[in-house]
Amino acid sequence: MTESNEAIPHEGTMPEWEKRFRAPRVSLPDWAEDAPHRSLFVSNATGTYELYAWDRETGAQRQVTDRPNGTTDGVLSPDGEWIWWFDDKDGDEFGIWRRQPFTADADGGTDTGTDTDTDTSEGSAGPDAPAAPGLDPSYPAGLALGRDGRTAIVGRSTDEDGSTIYVSRTGEDPVEVYRHRESAGVGDLSHDGTLIAVEHTEHGDAMHSALRVLRLDGSTVSELDDTKGGTAELGLEVLGFAPVAGDTRLLVGHQRRGRWEPMVWDVLSGEETDLELASRLDGDLSAEWYPDGSALLVVNSFEARSELWRFDLAARKLERVPTPKGSVSGATARPDGSVEYLWSSSAEAPVVRSTSGEVVLDPPGMKAPRSVPVEDVWVTGPGGRIHALVQRPAGASGPLPTVFDIHGGPTWHDSDSFAAGPAAWVDHGYMVIRVNYRGSTGYGREWTDALKHRVGLIELEDIAAVREWAVSSGSADPDRLILTGGSWGGYLTLLGLGTQPDAWALGIAAVPVADYVTAYHDEMEALKAMDRTLLGGTPEEVPERFEASSPLTYVDAVKAPVYISAGVNDPRCPIRQVENYVARLAARDADHEVYRYDAGHGSLVVDERIKQVRLELDFAERHLGG
């Protein structure tokens, strides 16, 4: 882990932007289906994001994991007895599942000690043992735990084997039930533990999954595939088996009407029940079951904001679940019928609330300062209307120095939700613009799927259209425009600096794709599959597409100073391809700086994240002025 050499300032002297990073946060608590009083959540309370157990009956909380680079991937078993967590090395995402008892004193464990008779992971806060002995380290590809307390369905991905799925039972050798070279993963396990729902891309399109239901012996029960027979390939996703004994209904997300919406599929009879929600609600729709299986909790995402609805399956009645204007980043229906949800807006920090009116989980310590509300801007672009979210410093008028903060994914979208990074730029006098370019989710299937083949170049056309609006409207100073982003946003930053060299005064790229061909050969297998889908083949099959979409192709045209940060253990945007790009900048004495840190695709350590933001702000100030 990269450690900061600076002491943490006192809260009274700490700048507002730093408080937003340091203020304790919690995720939406997950709860055990058969022991609803037992919950698992993620928090940065110690300065590093880790897993925490919470007994709602006693109010007791304890830290479950304690690792230098943090832990966020954890699952609570249905009986509430076990916590599974994924153990990788320094953020490389390659490792094994471990587990520990929910109760701190189980099996001789203690609240904070690691001196137990159980095989213990270094730095762990409890007795941790390999959860699926016999399975070698891999990238995770889904996990489902059985109610019997001893059965787990473990999805794996490796460069050598592709995708595999195993049935792992306590005291027995794991049994392989699925294998394919293309990407696939575990969707869910039925309530009675006899049926496995699998999402797969055996057809070769990593953007659109098909579904297969297996028995525990690996035999096929049923299949659902929307990728064939139409004018366009459509995707499916597993939303979950019905939480009722003997119920073989599977909640499925589909794209048959041009956007995501749920339906119910009985995997034994083959009956499909169209819920017809798209005719009643705009935008993308996802859903999960209410605990008794009688209704669905529907999440409606539309134009960068979200709402919650309850859909009664028998009466086909849709009722709004009241939430404030903003974004719901997670929601769950509890056994008592209440709904808990994690909500925020661009101005207000995340909070876990309940429809009963209470704040469910409020961490102690300082509270994150407010930021400014977001403004919606719609700009006409070459592929249709582009939605951009704009934040301006309070009381400021243009033309302003402006940061174009480009989201990653690319199949993701910016929303009216709290983000400490953009808020830091606003605090320093910059206007921040976030663009939901073609390739973003939330605006229909065609908008997302438009990305193929002219990868990177299509997104930059939309960013250029919003840039033109920002300058021509007098909002942005054309001489002080910063292009920045992380992951795919970092990729678009470097590609934009090379293909639009006169448009940008500065570029700041975090964990970017910089050399697309080398990135393809070094990245994890699931991302290779995505790149083959986006570009239509491998670098050897379609070299001209990789060349046209690679920032390295245009590196000699870059005029603006460039700042790059990269994790040396990153499996998604590996370090070697970043070094190739940096070497080309150095060879012509281009103005650039590079910061390398000992983690993977980003950092879960608050100090490290603050250090990175501080370096970015300092780079901008030195080159553009205060």
Secondary structure by P-SEA (a helix, b strand, c coil): cccccccccccccccaaaaaaaccccccbbbbcccccccccccccccbbbbbbbcccccbbbbcccccccccbbbbcccccbbbbbbbccccccbbbbbbbccccccccccccccccccccccccccccccccccccccccbbbbcccccbbbbbbccccccbbbbbcccccccccccccccbbbbccccccccbbbbbbcccccccbbbbbbbcccccccccccccccccbbbbbbbccccccccccbbbbbbccccccbbbbbcccccbbbbcccccccccbbbbbbcccccccbbbbbccccbbbbbbbccccbbbbcccccccccccccccccbbbbbbbcccccbbbbccccccccccccccbbbbbbbbbbbbbccccbbbbbbbccccccccccccccccccccccccccccaaaaaaaaabbbbbbbbcccccccccccccccccccaaaaaaaaaaaaaaaaaaccccccbbbbbbccaaaaaaaaaaaaacccccbbbbccccccaaaaaacccaaaaaaaaaaacccccccaaaaaaacccccccccccbbbbbbbcccccccaaaaaaaaaaaaaacccbbbbbcccccccccaaaaaaaaaaaaaaaaaaccc
